[in-house]
């Protein structure tokens, strides 16, 4: 054998760079299901199911395309359940001259592959990942010489580079960012006429995986009931079309809104398919822009959606690969408290947390504001160890791959990187949650005196010396001083 071509569980695009120069009579595709990928964090059962089902569907269609696939299943009797050990066993069996892989999405996995190659005395060729619109080197060039990194400027460069939402040399509508138009709440009447997103009935392969997960990982968190995620490229493209037609027009206005017992609202649910590379982000961006150009969706909604993909998604990947491995250990605010047990059960008397955590355990899903401004906000205000927060997010969300999850959690949500990822700590009191949801109406606490509000003021007081150096925090610190002055007068 010439090359053993490694395909990881989040690299399921048929046009991957690993197939460049592939010779079917000389090379073989190698894939492995191993328990350590589900146990290095205590992974949600739906997350495990999604990855394994998508991998098995990939094996099936890759074999049908005429490729030789060496595939190690989780329930193979001799499986060591270690990615490195399984690769070494296959190297001993097939005796390849070299190894080929596309850039992994996880630093830990890359280290394992490099270690296995070194132990076997083989060269490991790591190829750029064409799934993304920018490379890590592109990001390094963008970052070079800058005292601060900000997504907005990177996003504008990407818009210009790819001609997305551009009218000649100017941004469509005359502005780069319509975020100010995308912060509406539902009001007292709540969401009306929200279309139910397209879901996919588990086929034979997925049902087999669900049985395996129930047997091997039955004590893991979460549920597989109602599993309906896309596990093939065809399903992913159907999910994209469903979102563009039925929810994109309202996505922008209500992307930050929350409502009790409404897990999906107008969100796309496409991150999992893109992060497993079942769906090309170029197709997603093009479909969204086409909806704007045809008048099917307003510019503010389309721009806000595209910004998440062409902006945030590409930006966080650059942050991850230019900051690792030390990034994982960052803890700017010295947070050391342990993650509360209720994050694994949802059993808390705070309704906002109960709603979001229960939803997460039920579906392996919460939208970005639920993650940032409910669970993430609580952890930031409570001083939870950011590494524990990261491990929880990586474990419980079906779309979580470390390159995208870690910067969003440790950097943007927990401000543990001291401002590398975000320009300020995203902190707010219970009034924000009350404004953007109806969670407070179902809670025993009032927004002015709930634990979130009390922790908010305590957070500002504890960190005011550090926060005073950040211009974006001055108004909140001014409010803190006013509150302290009022308290002194009342005393």
Secondary structure, 3 states (H helix, E strand, C coil): CCEEEECCCCCCCCCCHHHCCCCCCCCEEEEECCCHHHHCCCCCHHHHHHHHHHHHHHHHHHHHCCCCEEEECCCCCCCCCCHHHHHHHHHHHHCCCEEEEECCCCHHHHHHHHHHHHHHCCEEEEECCCCCCCCHHHHHHHHCCCCCCCHHHHHHHHHHHHCCCEECCEEHHHCCCCHHHCCCCCCCCCCCCCCCCCCCCCCHHHHHHHHHHHHHCCCCCCCCCCCCCCCCHHHHHHHHHHHHHHCHHHHHHHCCCCCCCCCCCCCCCCHHHHHCCCCCHHHHHHHHHHHHHCCCCCHHHHHHHHHHHHHHHHHHHHHHHHHCCHHHHCCCCCCCECCCHHHHCCCCCCHHHHHHHHHHHHHCCCCHHHHHHHHHHHHHHHCECHHHHHHHHHHHCCCCCHHHHHHHHHHHHCCCCCCCCCCCCCCCCHHHHHHHCCHHHHCCCCHHHCHHHHHHHHHHHHCHHHHCCCHHHHHHHHHHHHHHHHHHHHC
